[in-house]
Amino acid sequence: MAGTLYVVATPIGNLEDVTLRALRVLREVDLIVAEDTRRSRILLERYRIKTPFTTSFYQGVERERAGEIVNLLEAGKDIALISDAGTPLVADPGYPLVREALARGVPVVVVPGPTAIIPALILSGFPPYPFVFDGTPPKKEKARREYFASLREERRTVVLYESPHRIENTLDTLAEVLPARPLALCRELTKVHEEVIRGTAGEILSQVRRRGKLKGELVLVISPAASLPATESPPSLVRERYQRLLREGIPAKEALRKVAAEFQLPRRRVYRLVHGLPEK
């Protein structure tokens, strides 16, 4: 009789966030498959769990090692899959293993628990539903720009993971493509130095650059387009975006059209704003 694959969520920071069921399962299974055994051992030692690890399961070896783990399951072993933090498969390794187990008739059980997505969504102050989790933004500039441009009319709150060494590039692109969209950058959720930085991409980017490189896990939350009060967009932000487009070599007429579309303002009003003309 085949064993069971348990997909177990673990704390994203504060080790007290682990569930009683997760602790029980981790004690009772025959083996634990971890993304990084060194990091996972901290949790196991905290709760005196002696279950041995099997082969590590990180990005790059998932497809190669899924088969051998499923072989153990088919031999009757109960195995728990955990990632470094949070819920496996959610921007973490695990999908090839779950897919292979299901394809070969091995039972899969999910032990739910912590994930950074929901705390960030709540702390952002943006509409909690509908929302979409989109993983991480594209790494290459052109693809990243196209991705954020696709969110101009997005009516759902968007949650993204991002790394400290890429966050400045991401915010810089957002400042160009969605300059007036409210954002929330959540850092080190559930940990001692947890914080949320709110504002437009340009405002958050200024803070990040003043403080130097950010550390820790980052979650970026983008408000839905419907929540943007276009008529309240600061004139300085409109002018700044217009001047940036001109510096990029875009003709004035085209720059005016782009700014009007991005800020959802009449073109005539944008013209007056960028040229400092009084409102009629």
C-alpha positions as CSV (number, residue, x, y, z in Angstrom):
1,M,0.0,0.0,0.0
2,A,1.4,3.4,-1.0
3,G,2.2,6.0,1.6
4,T,0.9,9.5,1.7
5,L,2.6,12.8,0.6
6,Y,1.8,15.6,3.0
7,V,2.3,19.1,1.7
8,V,3.0,21.0,5.0
9,A,3.0,24.8,5.4
10,T,5.6,26.2,7.8
11,P,6.1,29.6,9.4
12,I,7.2,32.5,7.2
13,G,9.2,34.1,10.0
14,N,7.8,33.7,13.5
15,L,8.2,30.0,14.5
16,E,5.2,30.3,16.8
17,D,3.0,30.4,13.7
18,V,3.3,26.7,13.0
19,T,0.0,24.7,13.4
20,L,-0.5,21.8,15.9
21,R,-1.4,19.6,13.0
22,A,1.8,20.5,11.1
23,L,3.9,19.5,14.1
24,R,2.0,16.2,14.5
25,V,2.5,15.3,10.8
26,L,6.2,16.2,10.8
27,R,6.6,13.9,13.9
28,E,4.6,11.0,12.5
29,V,5.9,10.7,8.9
30,D,8.8,8.5,7.9
31,L,10.7,11.1,6.1
32,I,10.8,14.9,5.4
33,V,11.6,16.4,2.0
34,A,12.9,20.0,2.6
35,E,13.9,22.7,0.2
36,D,17.0,23.4,2.3
37,T,17.7,21.0,5.3
38,R,19.9,23.6,7.0
39,R,17.0,26.1,7.2
40,S,14.3,23.6,8.0
41,R,16.4,22.1,10.8
42,I,15.9,25.3,12.8
43,L,12.1,24.6,13.0
44,L,12.6,20.9,13.8
45,E,15.1,21.6,16.6
46,R,12.8,24.2,18.1
47,Y,10.0,21.6,18.4
48,R,12.3,18.6,19.1
49,I,11.2,16.7,15.9
50,K,13.6,13.9,15.1
51,T,12.2,12.8,11.8
52,P,15.0,12.3,9.3
53,F,15.4,14.2,6.1
54,T,15.6,12.6,2.7
55,T,17.1,14.2,-0.4
56,S,16.7,18.0,-0.5
57,F,14.2,19.4,-3.0
58,Y,15.1,22.8,-4.4
59,Q,14.6,24.6,-7.7
60,G,16.8,23.0,-10.4
61,V,16.5,19.4,-9.1
62,E,12.7,19.1,-8.8
63,R,12.1,17.1,-11.9
64,E,15.1,14.9,-11.5
65,R,14.3,14.0,-7.9
66,A,10.5,13.8,-8.0
67,G,10.6,10.2,-9.3
68,E,12.8,8.8,-6.6
69,I,10.7,10.4,-3.9
70,V,7.5,9.0,-5.4
71,N,9.2,5.6,-5.5
72,L,9.6,5.8,-1.7
73,L,5.9,6.8,-1.4
74,E,4.9,3.8,-3.5
75,A,7.0,1.6,-1.2
76,G,4.8,2.6,1.7
77,K,6.7,5.6,3.2
78,D,4.7,8.6,4.5
79,I,6.6,11.7,3.5
80,A,6.2,15.4,4.4
81,L,7.2,18.1,1.9
82,I,8.2,21.5,3.3
83,S,9.8,24.6,1.9
84,D,12.1,27.1,3.5
85,A,9.1,29.1,4.6
86,G,5.4,29.3,4.0
87,T,3.3,26.9,1.8
88,P,5.2,24.7,-0.7
89,L,4.4,25.2,-4.4
90,V,3.4,28.8,-3.9
91,A,6.5,30.4,-5.5
92,D,8.4,27.5,-4.0
93,P,9.4,24.1,-5.1
94,G,7.0,21.1,-5.1
95,Y,4.8,21.2,-8.1
96,P,6.6,18.4,-10.1
97,L,6.5,16.2,-7.0
98,V,2.8,16.7,-6.4
99,R,2.0,16.2,-10.1
100,E,4.1,13.0,-10.2
101,A,2.5,11.6,-7.0
102,L,-1.0,12.2,-8.3
103,A,-0.2,10.7,-11.7
104,R,1.0,7.5,-10.0
105,G,-2.0,7.3,-7.7
106,V,-0.2,8.3,-4.5
107,P,-2.5,10.1,-2.0
108,V,-1.6,13.8,-1.4
109,V,-2.8,15.7,1.7
110,V,-2.3,19.4,2.2
111,V,-1.7,20.7,5.8
112,P,-2.5,24.4,5.4
113,G,-0.9,27.2,7.3
114,P,1.3,30.3,6.8
115,T,1.8,32.2,3.6
116,A,3.1,35.8,3.1
117,I,0.4,36.5,0.5
118,I,-2.6,37.0,2.9
119,P,-0.9,39.1,5.6
120,A,0.5,41.4,2.9
121,L,-2.9,41.7,1.3
122,I,-4.5,42.7,4.6
123,L,-1.8,45.1,5.6
124,S,-1.8,46.9,2.3
125,G,-5.2,48.4,3.0
126,F,-6.3,47.7,-0.6
127,P,-9.5,45.8,-1.4
128,P,-8.8,42.2,-0.3
129,Y,-11.0,40.6,-3.0
130,P,-10.9,40.0,-5.8
131,F,-7.1,39.7,-5.8
132,V,-4.5,37.8,-7.8
133,F,-1.1,36.4,-6.8
134,D,1.3,36.7,-9.8
135,G,4.5,35.2,-8.4
136,T,7.5,37.4,-9.1
137,P,7.8,40.2,-11.8
138,P,9.8,39.4,-14.9
139,K,13.6,39.9,-14.4
140,K,14.3,41.4,-17.8
141,E,13.5,45.1,-18.2
142,K,11.4,44.8,-21.4
143,A,9.3,41.9,-20.1
144,R,8.9,43.7,-16.8
145,R,7.7,46.9,-18.5
146,E,5.2,44.9,-20.6
147,Y,3.9,43.1,-17.5
148,F,3.3,46.2,-15.5
149,A,1.7,47.9,-18.6
150,S,-0.8,45.0,-18.7
151,L,-1.9,46.0,-15.2
152,R,-3.1,49.5,-16.2
153,E,-6.8,48.4,-16.3
154,E,-6.4,45.6,-13.7
155,R,-9.4,45.8,-11.4
156,R,-8.0,43.3,-8.9
157,T,-5.4,43.9,-6.2
158,V,-2.1,42.3,-7.3
159,V,0.3,40.6,-4.9
160,L,3.9,39.9,-6.0
161,Y,7.0,38.5,-4.4
162,E,10.3,40.3,-5.0
163,S,13.9,40.0,-3.9
164,P,15.9,42.8,-2.1
165,H,18.4,43.0,-4.9
166,R,15.8,43.5,-7.6
167,I,13.3,45.7,-5.8
168,E,14.8,49.0,-7.0
169,N,14.6,48.0,-10.6
170,T,11.0,46.9,-10.2
171,L,10.0,50.1,-8.5
172,D,11.8,52.2,-11.1
173,T,9.8,50.4,-13.9
174,L,6.6,50.9,-11.9
175,A,7.4,54.6,-11.5
176,E,7.5,54.9,-15.3
177,V,4.5,52.6,-16.2
178,L,2.1,53.1,-13.3
179,P,3.4,56.3,-11.7
180,A,0.3,57.2,-9.7
181,R,-0.8,53.7,-8.6
182,P,-0.8,53.3,-4.8
183,L,1.5,50.5,-3.6
184,A,2.4,48.7,-0.4
185,L,5.8,47.2,0.1
186,C,5.7,44.7,3.0
187,R,9.0,43.5,4.5
188,E,9.9,40.8,7.0
189,L,6.3,39.8,7.7
190,T,5.8,38.2,11.2
191,K,9.4,39.0,12.2
192,V,10.8,41.5,14.7
193,H,11.5,44.2,12.0
194,E,8.2,43.8,10.1
195,E,7.1,47.0,8.3
196,V,5.0,48.3,5.5
197,I,6.1,51.2,3.2
198,R,3.1,52.8,1.4
199,G,3.0,55.3,-1.4
200,T,3.5,55.5,-5.2
201,A,6.4,53.7,-6.8
202,G,8.4,56.9,-6.9
203,E,7.8,57.7,-3.3
204,I,8.7,54.2,-2.1
205,L,11.8,54.1,-4.4
206,S,13.0,57.4,-2.8
207,Q,12.7,55.8,0.7
208,V,14.5,52.6,-0.4
209,R,17.4,54.5,-1.9
210,R,17.8,56.8,1.1
211,R,17.9,53.8,3.5
212,G,20.2,51.7,1.3
213,K,19.6,48.1,0.3
214,L,16.6,46.5,2.0
215,K,17.0,43.1,3.7
216,G,14.6,40.3,4.2
217,E,11.6,38.9,2.4
218,L,9.6,41.4,0.3
219,V,6.0,41.3,-0.8
220,L,4.8,44.1,-3.2
221,V,1.0,44.8,-3.3
222,I,-0.4,46.9,-6.2
223,S,-3.8,48.5,-5.7
224,P,-6.5,47.9,-8.4
225,A,-7.0,50.5,-11.1
226,A,-10.5,51.2,-9.8
227,S,-9.0,52.5,-6.6
228,L,-7.0,55.2,-8.2
229,P,-8.6,58.6,-7.7
230,A,-7.4,60.1,-11.0
231,T,-8.7,63.6,-10.3
232,E,-6.5,63.7,-7.1
233,S,-3.2,62.9,-8.9
234,P,-0.7,65.5,-7.8
235,P,0.1,67.9,-10.6
236,S,3.8,67.4,-9.9
237,L,3.5,63.7,-10.6
238,V,1.8,64.4,-13.9
239,R,4.5,66.9,-14.9
240,E,7.3,64.6,-13.8
241,R,6.0,61.7,-15.9
242,Y,5.5,64.0,-19.0
243,Q,9.1,65.3,-18.6
244,R,10.5,61.8,-18.3
245,L,8.8,60.8,-21.6
246,L,10.3,63.8,-23.3
247,R,13.7,62.9,-22.1
248,E,13.2,59.4,-23.5
249,G,12.8,61.1,-26.9
250,I,9.0,60.6,-27.2
251,P,7.3,63.5,-29.1
252,A,5.4,66.0,-27.0
253,K,2.0,65.1,-28.6
254,E,2.5,61.3,-27.9
255,A,3.8,62.0,-24.4
256,L,0.7,64.0,-23.7
257,R,-1.5,61.2,-24.9
258,K,0.4,58.6,-22.8
259,V,0.2,60.7,-19.6
260,A,-3.5,61.3,-20.1
261,A,-4.1,57.5,-20.5
262,E,-1.9,56.5,-17.5
263,F,-3.5,59.1,-15.1
264,Q,-7.0,58.7,-16.6
265,L,-7.3,62.4,-17.1
266,P,-8.7,64.5,-20.1
267,R,-5.9,65.4,-22.5
268,R,-6.7,69.1,-22.2
269,R,-6.3,69.0,-18.4
270,V,-2.9,67.2,-18.7
271,Y,-1.8,69.9,-21.2
272,R,-2.6,72.6,-18.7
273,L,-0.9,70.8,-15.9
274,V,2.3,70.2,-17.7
275,H,2.5,73.7,-19.0
276,G,1.5,75.3,-15.7
277,L,-1.6,76.9,-17.1
278,P,-4.5,77.9,-14.7
279,E,-7.6,75.7,-14.5
280,K,-10.6,77.1,-16.3
